[in-house]
Structure formats: structure tokens, C-alpha cells
């Protein structure tokens, strides 16, 4: 095993790309970044040969099936990528004594809470995407009790497809937009999540005993409407934003109305504060504008 090699899957996604941007900040590690063309989670039977040829000390799995609405009809594919492949990665990592970090979602919860969800709160997904991620979580831990699962929410980045980039495009194209105002959560800047992940890798490399489920999201509880208003303000755009209810914006997959994650455990175990979403958003929009 190469004691300093980190294998990252999903290198072209938001989080995988942000991890790639951090390479120069961590010269003590060698990164192997694999996108879908090199390691495809829809072909889990091919993964062991790839991983054993690289011999990393840690696998960070950022690859996932994330099309929430499409998952309602592409259930088999969503399960293969988010559950079957994740469980197999966990198993391979256990067999070869490799640390394993993967990611899950706020959508594993029912959305009915009134206080931030702690990591041990009962799983009860409201859509099939959430079901597929929940099965991946449960299977990974059953197969490899040392697995680390980081649940996150409302991910955005200067790279890839996300709410921030969609809003910026639509606000420039249209005079007004309707934005859902009765779903609340915590946005997550993928760069900050990538940095927190690297703190976890450093802790593992130093022999710290870290395992199980964590939550990570930027500080602050907002609605999608609040998020859009701040994006508009930062960009100096004039598009009129109208707050609407979930009922007025039906989607194939149901969304949880309350999606706030409690992040105290990761802040404590990594001894790191989490910055406010507004600061993270400003940095992201500045990158997009430069």
C-alpha cells in the first residue's frame, strides 16, 4: 500500500473537482483522480482491480447518482451506483486495509423535524434518491465498520451543475422567477466540504480513530428563496423573485420540507469551525465572475 496515495472517484463532479483543486495545498499526499471514464460506479465488478493496482491508503468516493427526479424512474441505476457500488467499495477497502470515505445526503430523512437532524436520527427517506443513498450507508457500515460517511446538503461550487449557477443563468434570462420558500436547509460549498474531508484524511493518516456517520454543511438555516435572494444581491441582478410553496412547484420526487443537518460532531472531532454560507457563497460567486 502506498502510505500517501489518495484515490478520489468522481473527479469531474463538484466535490471531486474541488478536491483536485486542493492538491497543491497537500504536498505530503499523492492524489489519483478518477472520473467516470476511468472508474464507473455503474460497473462495480471492475473496481477491485483498479483499486488494487493503485494501492491507496485512502479511497474518497465522491461519485454518485444525483439526479433526484430521474431516480424515481431510473431506480435500478440509482441503486447500483449509490448502494451496490458503495457497499462493494467499502468491502474492497476493508479487505485491503484502506480507509474509506463516502458521502450521503440530507434526503435520507423525512423532512418533518423541527430541530437540526443529529447523525443518529432515524432514516426515513421521502424519495427514491434518498432510499438509494440510505441503502448505501447501511450496507457500507455493515460490510466495513470503519467506513466514514459524510452526509451533506444543498451542494454548490464554481464547477458543475448546481443551484447557484442555475439561478445566475435564469436571473439573466428572465424578468422574474418563482422560488420555493417553504423548504429549509443548510447550503454546502463543495470547496469547504473538500477541505473538511482533507482534515479527516490527515487525522486518519495520523492514526486517529474516526469512523461512522458525520454531517457537514455551511453554517446558517435558509430556504431556497433566501438562497436565491442572496445570489441575486451578490450578482447585482434585477430579476424579480417570487416566493412560492412546494405545492406550487410540483416535482416527480418529493423533497423534504426541513433538511437541516446538525454538524456538531464533525466540528468537534476535526476541531474546526464551519463558516457561514453567505461567506462561502460570496467566494464562489467571485470565482465565477473572475
C-alpha positions in Angstrom: 0.0 0.0 0.0 1.2 3.5 -0.8 1.0 5.3 2.5 0.5 8.7 1.0 -1.8 7.9 -2.0 -5.4 9.1 -2.0 -7.8 7.7 -4.7 -10.7 10.1 -5.5 -13.6 8.8 -7.5 -16.0 11.1 -9.3 -13.2 13.6 -10.2 -15.4 15.6 -12.5 -18.2 16.2 -10.1 -18.5 19.3 -7.8 -16.8 17.7 -4.8 -14.2 15.6 -6.7 -13.2 18.7 -8.7 -12.8 20.8 -5.5 -10.6 18.0 -4.0 -8.5 18.2 -7.1 -8.1 22.0 -6.6 -6.6 21.3 -3.2 -3.7 19.1 -4.4 -1.0 21.8 -4.2 -2.1 22.5 -0.5 -1.3 18.9 0.5 2.1 18.1 -1.0 2.5 15.2 1.5 -0.1 13.2 -0.4 -0.2 11.8 -3.9 -3.7 12.1 -5.5 -5.1 9.8 -8.1 -8.2 11.4 -9.5 -10.5 9.1 -11.5 -13.6 10.2 -13.4 -16.3 8.0 -14.7 -14.3 7.0 -17.8 -11.6 5.5 -15.5 -13.8 4.1 -12.7 -17.5 3.8 -13.3 -19.7 3.0 -10.3 -22.3 1.5 -12.6 -19.7 -1.2 -13.3 -18.9 -2.2 -9.7 -17.4 -5.6 -10.8 -14.4 -3.7 -12.3 -13.5 -1.7 -9.2 -11.3 -4.1 -7.2 -8.7 -4.5 -10.0 -8.4 -0.7 -10.4 -8.1 0.0 -6.6 -5.6 -2.8 -6.0 -3.4 -1.6 -8.9 -3.2 1.9 -7.3 -2.9 0.6 -3.7 -4.1 3.8 -2.0 -4.1 4.3 1.8 -7.5 6.1 1.4 -10.4 6.0 -1.0 -12.6 9.1 -1.2 -15.7 8.2 -3.1 -17.4 11.4 -4.4 -19.1 9.7 -7.3 -22.8 9.3 -7.1 -26.1 9.2 -8.9 -27.5 12.6 -8.0 -30.5 13.1 -10.4 -33.1 13.3 -7.7 -36.2 13.4 -10.0 -34.8 10.9 -12.6 -34.1 8.4 -9.7 -37.9 7.9 -9.4 -37.8 6.1 -12.8 -34.1 5.0 -13.0 -34.3 3.1 -9.7 -32.1 0.2 -10.8 -29.3 2.5 -11.9 -29.6 4.8 -8.8 -29.3 1.7 -6.6 -26.4 0.3 -8.5 -24.3 3.5 -8.2 -25.5 4.8 -4.7 -25.8 1.4 -2.9 -24.3 -1.6 -4.7 -21.1 0.1 -5.7 -20.7 1.9 -2.4 -21.0 -1.3 -0.5 -18.5 -3.0 -2.8 -16.1 -0.2 -2.3 -16.5 -0.5 1.5 -15.8 -4.2 1.2 -12.7 -3.8 -1.0 -11.3 -1.2 1.3 -11.8 -3.5 4.4 -10.1 -6.4 2.6 -7.1 -4.3 1.7 -7.0 -2.2 4.9 -7.7 1.0 3.1 -9.5 3.9 4.7 -12.9 4.6 3.1 -14.8 7.9 3.0 -18.0 8.3 1.1 -20.9 10.8 1.1 -24.6 10.8 1.6 -27.5 13.3 1.8 -30.0 15.1 3.9 -32.6 13.3 1.8 -32.3 10.2 3.9 -34.5 12.0 6.5 -38.3 12.5 6.4 -38.2 16.3 6.4 -40.6 16.5 9.4 -38.1 17.5 12.1 -38.2 20.9 13.9 -34.6 20.8 15.1 -31.4 20.0 13.2 -31.0 16.3 12.5 -28.3 14.6 14.6 -26.3 11.8 12.9 -28.2 9.1 14.8 -31.7 10.3 13.9 -33.9 7.6 12.3 -33.6 7.3 8.5 -36.9 7.6 6.6 -36.4 8.9 3.0 -39.2 10.6 1.1 -37.9 9.9 -2.4 -36.0 7.1 -4.2 -32.8 9.0 -4.4 -32.9 9.1 -0.6 -33.7 5.4 -0.5 -30.7 4.6 -2.7 -28.3 6.7 -0.5 -29.7 5.2 2.7 -29.1 1.7 1.4 -25.5 2.7 0.5 -25.0 4.0 4.0 -26.4 0.9 5.8 -24.6 -1.5 3.5 -21.2 0.2 3.7 -21.2 0.2 7.5 -22.5 -3.4 7.6 -19.7 -4.5 5.3 -17.0 -2.3 6.8 -17.5 -0.9 10.3 -14.6 1.5 9.7 -16.4 3.3 6.8 -16.8 7.1 7.1 -20.0 8.5 5.7 -20.4 12.3 5.4 -24.0 13.5 4.9 -24.3 16.8 3.3 -26.9 19.1 1.7 -27.6 21.7 -1.0 -24.1 21.4 -2.5 -22.8 24.2 -4.7 -19.5 25.0 -6.4 -18.0 27.2 -9.2 -17.7 23.9 -11.1 -20.5 21.6 -12.4 -24.3 21.9 -12.2 -25.9 23.4 -9.1 -28.5 25.8 -7.8 -26.1 28.8 -7.7 -25.1 28.5 -11.4 -28.7 27.8 -12.5 -30.0 30.8 -10.6 -27.4 33.1 -12.1 -28.2 31.9 -15.6 -32.0 32.1 -15.2 -31.9 35.5 -13.5 -30.0 36.9 -16.5 -32.5 35.3 -18.9 -35.8 36.1 -17.3 -37.6 39.1 -15.7 -39.0 37.1 -12.8 -38.6 33.7 -11.2 -40.7 31.7 -8.7 -38.6 30.1 -5.9 -39.7 27.6 -3.3 -39.7 29.3 0.1 -41.1 26.5 2.4 -38.2 24.1 2.1 -35.3 24.9 4.5 -31.8 23.6 4.9 -28.1 24.4 5.0 -26.2 25.1 1.8 -22.8 23.4 1.4 -19.9 24.9 -0.5 -18.1 21.9 -2.1 -14.7 23.6 -1.5 -15.4 23.7 2.2 -16.5 20.1 2.3 -13.4 19.1 0.4 -11.2 20.9 2.9 -13.0 19.2 5.8 -12.5 15.9 4.1 -8.8 16.5 3.9 -8.7 17.3 7.6 -10.3 13.9 8.1 -7.7 12.3 5.9 -4.9 13.9 7.8 -6.4 12.7 11.1 -6.7 9.1 9.7 -3.1 9.3 8.5 -2.0 10.3 12.0 -3.7 7.3 13.4 -6.8 9.0 14.8 -9.8 6.6 15.2 -12.5 8.1 13.1 -15.4 6.2 11.7 -19.2 6.2 11.2 -21.6 8.9 10.1 -20.9 12.7 10.1 -22.9 15.7 8.9 -21.3 18.7 7.1 -22.9 21.8 5.8 -22.2 25.5 6.0 -23.5 27.5 8.9 -26.9 29.1 8.6 -30.5 27.9 8.1 -32.3 29.2 5.0 -34.9 28.5 2.3 -34.2 28.1 -1.4 -35.9 31.5 -1.8 -33.4 33.1 0.8 -30.6 31.4 -1.1 -31.7 32.9 -4.4 -32.2 36.4 -2.9 -28.6 36.4 -1.7 -27.3 35.1 -5.1 -29.2 37.9 -6.8 -27.9 40.5 -4.4 -24.3 39.3 -4.7 -24.5 39.5 -8.5 -26.3 42.8 -8.7 -29.1 41.4 -10.8 -32.6 42.9 -11.2 -34.8 39.8 -11.8 -37.9 39.8 -9.6 -38.0 36.7 -7.3 -41.4 35.5 -6.1 -41.6 33.2 -3.1 -43.9 30.1 -3.7 -44.9 27.0 -1.8 -43.8 23.4 -2.7 -47.3 22.7 -3.8 -47.0 25.4 -6.4 -43.8 23.7 -7.8 -44.6 20.0 -8.2 -41.6 17.7 -8.9 -41.5 13.9 -9.7 -39.6 13.3 -6.5 -40.9 14.6 -3.2 -38.5 17.0 -1.3 -38.2 17.1 2.5 -39.5 20.4 3.9 -37.0 20.5 6.7 -33.5 19.4 5.8 -31.2 21.0 8.4 -28.2 18.9 9.4 -26.6 19.1 12.9 -22.8 19.4 12.3 -21.6 19.5 15.9 -19.9 16.1 15.7 -17.6 16.8 12.7 -16.7 20.3 14.2 -15.7 18.6 17.5 -13.8 15.6 16.0 -11.9 17.7 13.5 -11.6 20.7 15.8 -12.6 23.0 13.0 -15.3 25.7 12.8 -17.6 25.9 9.8 -18.0 29.2 8.1 -21.3 30.9 7.3 -23.0 30.1 3.9 -23.0 33.7 2.9 -19.2 34.0 3.1 -18.9 30.7 1.2 -21.4 31.9 -1.5 -19.6 35.2 -1.9 -16.3 33.4 -2.5 -17.9 31.0 -5.0 -19.6 33.9 -6.9 -16.4 35.9 -7.0 -14.7 32.8 -8.6 -17.5 32.5 -11.2 -17.2 36.3 -12.0 -13.5 36.3 -12.4 
